[in-house]
Amino acid sequence: MWKFRNLLALLILGALLLATGIFAHPVALAEGSAPPLGTAASFAVLAGSTATNTGDTVVTGDLGVWPGIAVTGFPPGIVTGTIYEADAIAQQAQSDLTTAYDDLAGQACDLDLTDQDLGGLTLTPGVYCFDTSAQLTGVLELDAEDPDAVFVFRIGSTLTTASNSSVSMLNSADPCNVFWQVGSSATLGTETAFAGSILALTSITLDTGADIDGRALARNGAVTMDTNRISNVCEDALTPTPTATSESPTVTATAESPTVTATAETPAATAVPATPTAEVAVVAELPRAGGVAGAPSSPPTGLLTAAGIGLYGALLWFRGKNRA
């Protein structure tokens, strides 16, 4: 009996501990926060020493370098934004990049993934840390129900992806809210489909065919490209300029007022000479007062003349009868 009571007590205690979450694995992590990118927000590529390209790379957004001065390979590469070479804007962007980098490095770690490959994982919003290097082989899934949810990856040294690896956004997850703070350099393998903004202390290398929905921002070293697509999708979403002006319907509204022309087209000019002008005017006004769809804006001339003559004859007959 004593053993049964103790066993029952242990079972009840275990149930209470599970209910309070002491033994439960955390379901959701505390979310990170997006860093203040400042001037660097408009850049798809920003380098410290050089920005070099081989092949038909397309950079959607601005491209800049500071304190270095070399931008090579454009053309054949295409930049849809502006290229800033060692000027005040590129300098300010690098300063703002440093601020954002330090902000990410200072965020509290929710889950340590050191020595674990990112491939095959499905992660919810939070701050993930690697003491040394991070590796992606295969598919990493980032899953968020809230489009404003933030993913932060703090990496102690290098970030490397294997060929054909990818970062997949699930549900409402947004690459604009994914940030990779890399302690040294990042290298994306051939045909990698990457998502998020890479903020690297040293350099960023994109092998042939590697693409980024986000940004490649290197503080001190080079950004090296080879037939890539780097799309600052976040900056595109923040600049909805031409649509508002082109959709001003005021011009159409003014163009769509031919009612004046319609009213001007009621010239009862062919009315009967001299005598029954008042009566003819009444007859001419009838079609407009009725508002019948599809009726002509002014009655035919022959109809006006016949009606006027008939009305005039009726008046003469009526007067003659009264005199009689």
C-alpha positions as CSV (number, residue, x, y, z in Angstrom):
1,M,0.0,0.0,0.0
2,W,2.8,2.4,0.9
3,K,4.6,1.7,-2.4
4,F,1.4,2.3,-4.3
5,R,0.9,5.7,-2.6
6,N,4.5,6.8,-3.3
7,L,4.2,5.7,-6.9
8,L,0.9,7.7,-7.3
9,A,2.5,10.8,-5.7
10,L,5.5,10.6,-8.1
11,L,3.1,10.3,-11.1
12,I,1.2,13.4,-9.9
13,L,4.4,15.3,-9.3
14,G,5.7,14.4,-12.8
15,A,2.4,15.5,-14.4
16,L,2.6,18.9,-12.6
17,L,6.2,19.4,-13.7
18,L,5.3,18.7,-17.3
19,A,2.3,21.1,-17.1
20,T,4.5,23.9,-15.8
21,G,7.0,23.4,-18.6
22,I,10.0,22.4,-16.5
23,F,10.7,19.3,-18.6
24,A,9.1,20.6,-21.8
25,H,11.2,21.7,-24.8
26,P,10.6,25.4,-25.6
27,V,8.0,25.7,-28.4
28,A,8.9,29.2,-29.5
29,L,12.0,31.3,-29.1
30,A,12.2,35.0,-28.2
31,E,12.4,36.9,-31.5
32,G,15.4,38.9,-32.5
33,S,15.1,42.5,-33.7
34,A,16.0,44.0,-37.1
35,P,19.1,46.1,-36.9
36,P,19.1,49.8,-38.0
37,L,20.7,49.7,-41.5
38,G,20.4,53.4,-42.2
39,T,22.0,54.4,-45.5
40,A,23.1,50.8,-46.1
41,A,19.4,49.7,-46.5
42,S,19.3,50.7,-50.2
43,F,22.5,48.7,-51.1
44,A,22.3,45.2,-52.5
45,V,26.1,45.0,-52.6
46,L,28.5,47.0,-50.3
47,A,32.2,46.2,-50.1
48,G,35.1,47.5,-48.1
49,S,38.0,47.0,-50.5
50,T,36.7,46.0,-53.9
51,A,33.5,44.9,-55.7
52,T,34.4,42.6,-58.6
53,N,32.2,40.7,-61.1
54,T,32.6,38.1,-63.8
55,G,29.7,37.3,-66.1
56,D,26.1,38.5,-66.4
57,T,25.4,39.4,-62.8
58,V,22.3,41.4,-62.0
59,V,22.4,43.6,-58.9
60,T,18.9,45.0,-58.0
61,G,19.6,47.9,-55.7
62,D,22.7,50.1,-55.1
63,L,26.3,49.0,-55.3
64,G,29.1,50.7,-53.4
65,V,32.7,50.5,-52.1
66,W,34.5,52.4,-49.3
67,P,37.3,52.9,-48.4
68,G,38.4,51.0,-51.4
69,I,37.9,52.5,-54.9
70,A,37.6,49.6,-57.3
71,V,34.4,48.4,-58.9
72,T,35.0,46.1,-61.8
73,G,32.9,43.9,-64.1
74,F,30.0,46.3,-64.6
75,P,29.4,45.9,-67.5
76,P,28.9,43.1,-68.4
77,G,27.1,43.0,-65.0
78,I,24.1,45.2,-64.5
79,V,23.2,47.4,-61.5
80,T,19.7,48.7,-61.4
81,G,20.5,51.3,-58.7
82,T,23.4,53.6,-58.4
83,I,27.1,52.7,-58.1
84,Y,28.9,54.7,-55.4
85,E,32.7,54.5,-55.6
86,A,34.5,55.8,-52.6
87,D,32.2,58.8,-52.1
88,A,30.4,60.2,-49.1
89,I,27.3,58.1,-49.5
90,A,29.4,54.8,-49.6
91,Q,31.3,56.0,-46.6
92,Q,28.1,56.7,-44.6
93,A,26.7,53.3,-45.7
94,Q,29.8,51.6,-44.3
95,S,29.4,53.5,-41.0
96,D,25.8,52.5,-40.8
97,L,26.7,48.9,-41.7
98,T,29.1,48.8,-38.7
99,T,26.3,50.0,-36.4
100,A,24.0,47.3,-37.7
101,Y,26.7,44.6,-37.4
102,D,27.4,45.5,-33.8
103,D,23.6,45.5,-33.0
104,L,23.3,41.9,-34.3
105,A,26.4,40.8,-32.5
106,G,25.0,42.1,-29.2
107,Q,21.6,40.3,-29.4
108,A,21.1,37.6,-26.8
109,C,21.3,34.1,-28.1
110,D,18.2,31.9,-28.0
111,L,19.6,28.6,-29.3
112,D,23.2,27.5,-29.8
113,L,23.7,25.5,-33.0
114,T,27.4,25.2,-32.9
115,D,28.7,22.2,-34.9
116,Q,25.3,21.5,-36.3
117,D,24.6,21.7,-40.1
118,L,21.8,24.1,-41.0
119,G,20.6,21.8,-43.8
120,G,17.5,19.8,-42.9
121,L,16.4,22.2,-40.1
122,T,13.1,24.0,-39.8
123,L,13.5,27.1,-37.6
124,T,11.1,29.5,-36.1
125,P,11.9,33.2,-35.5
126,G,14.7,33.8,-33.0
127,V,18.4,34.4,-32.5
128,Y,20.6,31.4,-33.4
129,C,24.3,31.3,-32.5
130,F,27.5,29.5,-33.8
131,D,30.6,29.8,-31.7
132,T,32.8,29.3,-34.8
133,S,31.7,28.5,-38.3
134,A,28.3,27.7,-39.8
135,Q,27.6,25.3,-42.6
136,L,24.5,24.9,-44.9
137,T,24.3,21.7,-46.9
138,G,20.8,21.1,-48.4
139,V,17.7,23.1,-47.5
140,L,17.2,25.3,-44.4
141,E,13.5,26.2,-43.8
142,L,12.6,29.4,-42.0
143,D,9.0,29.3,-40.8
144,A,7.0,32.3,-39.5
145,E,3.3,33.0,-39.2
146,D,4.0,36.7,-38.7
147,P,5.6,38.6,-41.7
148,D,7.4,40.9,-39.3
149,A,9.0,38.1,-37.4
150,V,12.8,38.3,-37.4
151,F,15.5,35.6,-37.8
152,V,19.1,36.4,-36.6
153,F,22.1,34.2,-37.1
154,R,25.2,35.1,-35.2
155,I,28.2,33.3,-36.6
156,G,31.6,33.4,-34.9
157,S,33.8,32.9,-38.0
158,T,32.8,31.7,-41.5
159,L,29.5,31.0,-43.2
160,T,29.7,28.4,-46.1
161,T,27.1,26.8,-48.2
162,A,27.4,23.7,-50.3
163,S,26.5,23.7,-54.0
164,N,22.7,23.7,-54.7
165,S,21.9,24.6,-51.1
166,S,18.9,26.9,-50.3
167,V,17.1,28.9,-47.7
168,S,13.4,28.4,-48.0
169,M,10.9,30.8,-46.6
170,L,7.7,29.2,-45.3
171,N,4.3,30.7,-44.6
172,S,4.7,34.5,-44.0
173,A,8.5,34.4,-43.4
174,D,10.2,37.4,-45.2
175,P,13.8,37.5,-46.4
176,C,13.8,41.2,-45.4
177,N,13.7,40.1,-41.8
178,V,16.6,37.5,-42.0
179,F,20.1,38.7,-40.9
180,W,23.4,36.8,-41.0
181,Q,26.1,38.4,-38.9
182,V,29.3,36.7,-40.0
183,G,32.5,37.1,-37.9
184,S,34.9,36.7,-40.8
185,S,33.9,35.7,-44.4
186,A,30.9,34.2,-46.2
187,T,31.1,31.9,-49.3
188,L,28.0,30.8,-51.1
189,G,28.5,27.6,-53.3
190,T,27.5,27.3,-56.9
191,E,23.8,27.5,-57.6
192,T,23.0,28.4,-53.9
193,A,19.6,30.1,-53.5
194,F,20.1,32.2,-50.4
195,A,17.8,34.5,-48.4
196,G,18.5,37.4,-46.1
197,S,21.1,40.1,-45.6
198,I,24.7,38.9,-45.0
199,L,26.7,41.4,-42.9
200,A,30.3,40.1,-42.9
201,L,33.3,41.5,-41.1
202,T,35.6,40.6,-43.9
203,S,34.5,39.4,-47.4
204,I,31.7,37.8,-49.3
205,T,32.2,35.4,-52.2
206,L,29.4,34.2,-54.5
207,D,30.3,31.3,-56.6
208,T,28.9,30.8,-60.1
209,G,25.1,31.0,-60.2
210,A,24.6,31.7,-56.5
211,D,21.7,34.0,-55.8
212,I,20.6,36.2,-52.8
213,D,17.2,37.6,-52.0
214,G,18.6,40.2,-49.7
215,R,22.0,42.0,-49.4
216,A,25.7,41.2,-49.5
217,L,27.4,43.7,-47.2
218,A,31.1,43.4,-46.4
219,R,32.7,45.7,-43.9
220,N,36.4,45.4,-44.6
221,G,37.0,43.1,-47.6
222,A,35.8,42.4,-51.1
223,V,32.5,41.2,-52.5
224,T,33.2,38.8,-55.4
225,M,30.5,37.9,-57.9
226,D,30.3,35.4,-60.8
227,T,27.0,35.4,-62.8
228,N,24.8,36.0,-59.8
229,R,21.5,37.6,-59.0
230,I,21.5,39.8,-55.9
231,S,18.1,41.4,-55.3
232,N,17.5,43.9,-52.5
233,V,13.8,43.0,-52.4
234,C,13.3,45.0,-49.2
235,E,14.4,48.2,-50.8
236,D,12.1,47.6,-53.8
237,A,9.1,47.2,-51.4
238,L,9.9,50.5,-49.7
239,T,9.8,52.6,-52.9
240,P,6.3,52.6,-54.5
241,T,6.8,55.9,-56.3
242,P,5.5,55.9,-59.9
243,T,2.3,54.0,-59.3
244,A,0.6,56.7,-57.2
245,T,1.2,59.4,-59.7
246,S,0.1,57.4,-62.8
247,E,-3.1,56.3,-61.1
248,S,-4.5,59.8,-60.6
249,P,-8.0,59.5,-62.1
250,T,-8.5,63.3,-62.2
251,V,-7.5,63.5,-65.8
252,T,-9.8,60.8,-66.8
253,A,-12.6,62.4,-64.8
254,T,-12.2,65.7,-66.7
255,A,-12.0,63.8,-70.0
256,E,-15.2,62.0,-69.2
257,S,-17.4,65.1,-69.1
258,P,-18.9,65.2,-72.6
259,T,-22.2,66.1,-71.0
260,V,-21.5,69.7,-71.9
261,T,-21.2,68.7,-75.6
262,A,-24.5,66.7,-75.3
263,T,-26.4,69.7,-74.0
264,A,-24.8,71.9,-76.6
265,E,-26.2,69.6,-79.2
266,T,-29.7,70.7,-78.6
267,P,-29.9,73.5,-81.1
268,A,-33.6,73.8,-81.9
269,A,-32.4,75.9,-84.7
270,T,-34.7,74.4,-87.2
271,A,-37.7,75.4,-85.2
272,V,-40.8,76.8,-87.0
273,P,-40.3,80.4,-88.0
274,A,-41.6,83.2,-85.8
275,T,-44.9,82.0,-84.4
276,P,-44.9,79.1,-81.8
277,T,-41.4,79.4,-80.4
278,A,-42.6,78.7,-76.9
279,E,-44.5,75.6,-77.8
280,V,-41.6,74.2,-79.9
281,A,-39.2,74.7,-77.0
282,V,-41.5,72.6,-74.8
283,V,-41.6,69.8,-77.3
284,A,-37.8,70.0,-77.7
285,E,-37.3,69.6,-73.9
286,L,-39.3,66.4,-73.6
287,P,-36.6,63.9,-74.6
288,R,-34.2,65.3,-72.0
289,A,-36.7,65.3,-69.2
290,G,-37.7,61.7,-69.8
291,G,-34.1,60.4,-69.4
292,V,-34.8,57.4,-71.6
293,A,-31.6,55.3,-72.1
294,G,-30.5,55.4,-75.7
295,A,-32.8,58.2,-76.8
296,P,-31.2,60.9,-79.0
297,S,-30.0,64.0,-77.3
298,S,-32.1,66.2,-79.6
299,P,-35.2,65.2,-81.6
300,P,-35.1,65.1,-85.4
301,T,-35.7,68.3,-87.2
302,G,-38.7,67.0,-89.2
303,L,-40.4,65.9,-86.0
304,L,-40.0,69.4,-84.6
305,T,-41.5,71.0,-87.7
306,A,-44.4,68.7,-87.9
307,A,-45.2,69.0,-84.2
308,G,-45.0,72.8,-84.5
309,I,-47.3,73.0,-87.5
310,G,-49.8,70.6,-85.9
311,L,-49.9,72.6,-82.7
312,Y,-50.2,75.9,-84.5
313,G,-53.1,74.6,-86.6
314,A,-54.8,73.3,-83.5
315,L,-54.6,76.8,-81.9
316,L,-56.1,78.4,-85.0
317,W,-59.0,76.0,-85.0
318,F,-59.6,76.5,-81.3
319,R,-59.7,80.3,-81.8
320,G,-62.1,80.0,-84.8
321,K,-64.4,77.8,-82.8
322,N,-64.5,80.3,-79.9
323,R,-65.3,83.2,-82.2
324,A,-68.1,81.2,-83.8
